[in-house]
């Protein structure tokens, strides 16, 4: 499966919709897109992983890198994730303690405590 990326704005947040598989082959495209967003001035970024079928360690590394880049720029990175296999990866790696995980884009934009954890 391929990787799909689309961007939209919700309130003052940039939402990056990711679909397909995020692995060693497709993660560089995700990294490039996230860097473009930050370099373009996005500071409140929500990555919607709702349509992601597979996420490997390379993909996790891209998300961690984006989190660090945004934090250094005074911004935030939130993730929308409801798929249990992906949530399990975040829990096993303790990245659920690093990322703010939400059930919906709207709750991520609102900063609700109604996270998917």
C-alpha positions as a printed Julia matrix, in Angstrom:
117×3 Matrix{Float64}:
   0.0    0.0    0.0
   1.15   3.51  -0.78
   1.23   6.62   1.38
  -1.31   9.41   0.97
  -0.87  12.88   2.45
  -3.31  15.77   2.41
  -3.36  19.01   4.35
  -6.17  21.23   5.51
  -6.68  23.97   8.08
  -9.06  23.59  11.01
  -9.29  26.69  13.2
  -5.66  27.76  13.67
  -4.29  24.22  13.27
  -2.71  22.58  10.25
  -4.11  19.07   9.89
  -2.06  16.53   7.97
  -4.18  13.53   6.98
  -2.0   10.44   6.54
  -3.19   7.24   4.91
  -1.71   3.91   3.93
   1.56   2.55   5.26
   4.26   4.56   6.98
   7.42   2.5    6.72
  11.07   2.71   5.73
  10.05   3.35   2.1
   7.34   5.96   2.62
   8.48   7.71   5.82
  10.84  10.1    3.94
   7.79  11.58   2.15
   6.07  12.13   5.49
   9.25  13.69   6.93
   9.57  16.06   3.95
   5.92  17.14   4.23
   6.18  17.81   7.96
   9.38  19.83   7.46
   7.65  21.83   4.71
   4.76  22.61   7.04
   7.0   23.78   9.89
   9.29  25.74   7.58
   6.16  27.29   6.07
   5.1   28.64   9.45
   2.76  25.97  10.82
   3.03  25.87  14.61
  -0.08  23.94  15.68
   0.06  20.69  13.73
  -2.33  17.76  14.02
  -1.33  14.52  12.3
  -4.41  12.41  11.63
  -3.36   8.74  11.53
  -6.93   7.47  11.18
  -6.31   5.95   7.74
  -2.86   4.53   8.51
  -2.78   0.75   8.14
   0.83   0.21   9.24
   3.42   2.24  11.13
   6.98   1.05  11.73
   9.91   2.41  13.75
  10.99   4.65  10.87
   7.57   6.29  10.89
   7.73   6.7   14.66
  11.12   8.37  14.25
   9.64  10.83  11.75
   6.88  11.75  14.21
   9.39  12.19  17.06
  11.54  14.39  14.82
   8.54  16.54  13.88
   7.58  16.82  17.55
  11.08  18.08  18.42
  11.18  20.48  15.47
   7.81  21.98  16.39
   8.65  22.24  20.08
  11.89  24.07  19.21
   9.83  26.48  17.08
   7.35  27.09  19.91
   4.68  24.88  18.41
   2.87  21.65  19.2
   2.26  18.34  17.49
  -0.87  16.34  18.3
  -1.83  12.96  16.89
  -5.28  11.61  16.05
  -5.22   7.86  16.45
  -8.02   5.44  17.23
  -6.72   2.23  15.67
  -5.8   -0.18  18.46
  -2.77  -1.71  16.68
  -1.23   1.76  16.35
  -2.18   2.78  19.89
  -0.48  -0.39  21.12
   2.75   0.66  19.37
   2.6    4.06  21.1
   2.02   2.39  24.48
   4.76  -0.25  24.08
   7.31   2.4   23.1
   6.07   4.79  25.81
   5.5    7.39  23.1
   1.97   7.78  24.44
   3.75   9.77  27.16
   5.44  12.01  24.56
   2.6   12.67  22.13
  -0.82  14.07  22.81
  -3.16  11.42  21.36
  -6.74  12.26  20.49
  -9.81  10.44  19.14
 -10.8   13.1   16.62
  -9.36  16.09  14.81
 -11.9   18.33  16.57
 -10.78  17.19  20.02
  -7.13  17.66  19.03
  -7.85  21.18  17.8
  -9.76  21.94  21.0
  -6.96  20.39  23.09
  -9.5   18.22  24.9
  -8.35  15.8   27.53
 -10.55  13.22  25.77
  -7.51  11.49  24.37
  -7.53   8.06  22.79
  -5.31   6.62  25.5
